[in-house]
């Protein structure tokens, strides 16, 4: 059986790098869970499933808008389970 890396499938959390004029996030992105705390504390950058690169600055609230590209990539990866 062929081994496939699925570490991005460990229920990625969402975080954002885009804000609107009133500082409200435009979209939250799916990011590897283990990278979020490190980025928030150390200021390192994370890479979202859509390819966006940014430091974590906020956490989403339930119902927050999710990046459509991240969602599309995440759903296509889940189909391979």
C-alpha positions as CSV (number, residue, x, y, z in Angstrom):
1,X,0.0,0.0,0.0
2,X,1.4,3.4,-1.0
3,X,1.9,5.9,1.8
4,X,0.4,9.4,1.2
5,X,1.1,12.4,3.4
6,X,-2.1,13.7,4.8
7,X,-0.9,16.0,7.5
8,X,-3.0,18.9,6.1
9,X,-6.1,16.7,6.6
10,X,-5.8,16.8,10.4
11,X,-8.8,19.1,10.5
12,X,-7.1,22.3,9.5
13,X,-8.0,25.3,11.5
14,X,-8.8,28.6,9.9
15,X,-6.9,31.8,10.2
16,X,-6.7,34.9,8.1
17,X,-4.4,37.3,6.4
18,X,-7.0,39.5,4.6
19,X,-8.9,42.3,6.2
20,X,-11.6,44.7,5.1
21,X,-11.4,48.5,5.7
22,X,-12.9,48.1,9.2
23,X,-10.3,45.4,10.2
24,X,-12.9,42.6,9.9
25,X,-11.3,39.6,8.2
26,X,-12.4,39.1,4.6
27,X,-11.7,35.3,4.6
28,X,-10.2,32.8,7.0
29,X,-7.9,30.2,5.5
30,X,-7.3,26.5,6.2
31,X,-3.8,26.1,7.8
32,X,-2.0,23.1,9.3
33,X,-3.1,23.0,12.9
34,X,0.4,22.5,14.4
35,X,1.6,25.6,12.7
36,X,-1.0,28.0,14.1
37,X,0.2,28.4,17.7
38,X,3.8,28.7,16.6
39,X,2.9,31.4,14.1
40,X,0.8,33.3,16.7
41,X,3.5,33.2,19.3
42,X,6.7,33.5,17.3
43,X,5.4,35.5,14.3
44,X,6.4,32.9,11.8
45,X,4.4,32.6,8.6
46,X,2.1,29.8,7.7
47,X,1.0,28.5,4.2
48,X,-2.8,28.0,3.7
49,X,-4.1,25.3,1.4
50,X,-4.8,27.9,-1.2
51,X,-1.1,29.0,-1.2
52,X,-1.5,32.2,0.7
53,X,1.5,32.9,3.0
54,X,1.1,35.1,6.2
55,X,1.6,35.2,9.9
56,X,-1.4,34.2,12.1
57,X,-3.0,37.2,13.7
58,X,-6.6,36.1,14.5
59,X,-8.8,33.1,15.3
60,X,-12.1,32.6,13.5
61,X,-15.4,32.6,15.2
62,X,-18.2,30.2,14.3
63,X,-19.8,31.2,11.0
64,X,-16.7,33.2,9.8
65,X,-16.2,33.3,6.0
66,X,-13.8,30.7,4.7
67,X,-11.5,31.2,1.7
68,X,-13.3,29.5,-1.2
69,X,-10.1,28.2,-2.7
70,X,-9.0,26.7,0.7
71,X,-12.4,25.1,1.1
72,X,-12.2,23.6,-2.5
73,X,-8.7,22.1,-1.9
74,X,-9.7,20.8,1.6
75,X,-12.9,19.1,0.2
76,X,-10.9,17.5,-2.7
77,X,-8.3,16.1,-0.3
78,X,-11.0,14.6,1.9
79,X,-12.5,12.6,-1.0
80,X,-9.3,10.5,-1.0
81,X,-10.0,9.2,2.6
